Structure formats: structure tokens, C-alpha cells
């Protein structure tokens, strides 16, 4: 993984001390909250319902053992003993005291971490495939590209005060694990007909009150030209994006208002001017410098091994491990979705325990996924039983990765001042309702995603079943959406109809699932069934009880 040089380290230290000064001014009353707000947002500090929340950047989701131990330490010393992994591969703390935040940032800096650009109208944390460097099907490891973009975008003077936030994802696999088409800009590493590696660029995706899927604006950008092309996109957005209406200020509105042809022409014109200036070519030496930090570990020459089968270990291996590109290895998903638990939450004991796993099994790093889980990318098959045993002790061995209880969920009204409804309690109840593992396997690949408001932090638009919390005259209701996907077959879910009360929504979800089990063809997953049949049979099932009540 990338290691800070002297410039990186000094940059983060100086930023921390600058923010310490602003916090001191706020605590002395020299700044009111409105004056302090832009300073705190540029340093990842939010003011939520009950307390400040600090969002810590985890670039492209990669973490080391020392970083995990620091995150555990911060949870113990400055918070309530836990952290929460988000859908941008970051971790956030929900209860820090304002006076402690500069000390938290200073301690994070000692392990090459910070909270810069995890908030505000800037280029946010760059995300990537959590299987990067391990997936057999990828063109190349996408993380060096993500790191290049991170270095270019950090405190970029031209793009630190955009009309709205800007999110970039990078992938190199035909199987999209990044929700690429829901990003403001997507970078897909591809190989052209001549065998050269370059980038397919898409623009204009996003969720929120006006969801859009991105479209391709460049089929193939050469390696040296990537930053120039991204800069062209940002310039078009910065110059022409709306600033008069916060709800229409994202690039998705500009991209879909102009249309694909006009948007491409605008970007190409800017790209040509930047290229002519020659200031943003990425030299091969610089790419090689960054790529050297992401060299694969020294894999052992292992024989083919049969995977453990049967019992709790076999269930976990089936659901939570995936093929690796090197013989004798597996990719392991650590579920942060215990039955009845809070999706994405992790305690300080668990953070320390996972750090010990990295040490004891010679694992070089950990990944956080946008699905609010953790990933061990390079695990020897022979170590799977021992790792499973350790995870079981830590309470992290739930065998549900990719199953119906592996829900994505935002903090909702329990924490967020923007939310209209609670989301955590709904996720917990759905998890308990479908707790039976045999039933989960019978249902198969079904992704439920829950948001407590229209801002869609829980990615409800992209759920096979999406749930959106709404407020009706002070009462929490929940709309059901069906047919969304964040994968390479990306689609936006459609609302079924009127919302359900908080005591009705879990029953409605179950009726939809039971309808699927009745209507599916052999081997057909939920998403394929809804696409084949349309929404009507599922709408009828969801509202069946209400119709009976009316009768």
C-alpha cells in the first residue's frame, strides 16, 4: 500500500495544526457555528443530531494493521468504543467532542491517515474495487490509478469549492464492485484492440432526489492523459454546473441536461486546451513510482487445495470467500452484518482483533468495501479454518456475504439531522426476520439497501429491494423500490407505490421475497425475476394485506 513521503507527512501535519487553530477560535467564541462550518467540513467534521461526527478517509478502502490499531484506539479514547464503515469505504465516529478533534487528527497523522475532503463541495475520497489486486478477472490493479487521482485532487486549488461534491470510482474488472455508474465520474481500466491499457471514462451518475446512471464520454484515454481528461471534466462542471439550486448542482444534472453529445464536445474542447499546455501529462516514471507501492505480496507456490466443507466453517467458506487469482489462496469477506446488528459498525476490540489477524497470518492489508464490510484480499486456503475460528471469537464470522441479511444501511434518524426516518431499526428487523441461514441460501443473491432520506446514503436506488424512509406529517413511512442494481448491469429501482408504516415495512419485504420464491424460474436470481415479470406481481404481493384490510 502507498506510503507517505516527506511532503505527504508535512502536508497532513500542517493541515491538522491549521484546523486546531480554528477549533480553538470556535471554543473561545471567536467563531459562531456558521463561520466555523466551512472549516470543519473541509476537515471531515459534521454536526449531526446529537453530536459532531468525524469521517476519516480510507483511500480506495485500503488499511494496514497499524492503522486498524489507531482506529481502535480512537474509538476507545475519544468515542463510545466503536466506529462505522460507510458506503465510500471510509470510517466515521459519531460521538467525538469538538475539543478532542484536533488531537484525533494528530494521532491519525502518525499512521498516515486524515479526514481531508471527506466532506464539502470538493473531490471526495476516491473509491475502488475491494478485491483489487486479488480478482482473477481484473485488467490490472486499479489502486495505483486511485492513488494518482488522490494525489492530484487533494486540496486542488481549482476544485476545492465546487458547486457540489464530486465522487470518483476506479475499477479494472468487468464485474463492477464499485457502483461505477452511480458516480459523478467513473474510471474503468480497459485494454484496447492493440493490447494497450487505458481508461474508459463515464460521467453523470448519482443518487439522491434525482438519480441518474452515468454514460460513457470517452471509450479510451491513454495512460499519460488521465489527469488531463479528469481535469477537463471538472472544469466543465465548475464553469457550467448550477450554483443557484443545491438540488440541481451535481454534475449529473448538467450531464443529462446537455446530453451525451454536447457533454462530450465540451469535455473534449477543454481536454484539447489542457493537452496543448502539456502541464498534466503523467510521466511513466511517476506512474512507476506509485505502482511500486502496490506490488503484490510474495505469494507462495501452493498446491491446489479443496475448500473446507460442512458445518459452520463450510457455510462461512461458501458465502464469505471468493476465488483468488493465485492458486492456493482465497479472498475473504468479513461481514459487519451480524443478525440483528447495526450494518457497518465495528467495536474497538474487533478492530484490534482484525489487526492481529493481519499480523499473525502475514496478511499485508485489509480492505473496506462500499457494501460496509471488510475484506482480507490474500488468504491461504490452509489458513481458512484458523481465521474462521478467530473471527468467530470476535463476533465477525456471520456467513451472510451477498445474502439478504448483508444489508447496506445509512445511520438514518438515529444520528443524521437530514434524515426523515430511522433506518437502522428497519435493517435490524429485516435481518432478524431472515436469520435462518438455509432460507437465506434458498433466496440467494438479493441485495437490500436502506436510506433514511432522499439523499440516498444507503444507496436505496441501487438495491434489488430498496427502502426509502420518508416523513408524512411527523410519522415515519417507508417506500419500497424494486429492480435496482449497482453492478455492471446497473439500473435504478422503481417505487412500488405508497409507503408502509414502520410496523408494516418488514412484512411487505417478506411478501415480496415470498412472491419471488413462487415466481422464479430454476436458477433465476431476484433481480432477473423482477426484470422478466415487471413490478406488478410484486406490487400485488406487497400490498396484499392492505387490500385484505380494506375488504
URVENMO-V790253 format. One line per field, one symbol per residue. phi: phi as a letter, one per 30 degrees, with the letter a starting at -180 (. if undefined). A space follows every 10 residues. Layout:
phi = ???
This chain:
phi = .dcdcddedd edddddddde ddddddddid bdddddeddd ddciccccdc adbcccdbeh icbcdedddd ddeddddcbc jabbdcdcic bbccbddedc eedddddddd cibabdicai dbddedcadd ceibddcdda dddedddedd ddddheddbd bddadbcbbb bbbdcdcche dccebcccdb cdddidcabc cbbjdlcidb dbcdbdcbda cdedcedddd ddeddddddc ddbcbddbcd deddddddjd dddddddddd dddddddicb dcdedddddd dddceddddd dcddbddebi iddddddddc bbecdceibb ccccdcbdei dcejdbdddd ddddededdd chcdabbccd dibcbcdbcd edcedddddd ddddibcddb eicddddcad diddbddcdc adcddddddd eddcdddddd dddidbccbb bdaddidcid dcdebcbcdb cchicdbbdc bbjdacddce acdcddledc ddccdddded ddddddddcd ceiddedddd ddcidedddd ddcedddddd d
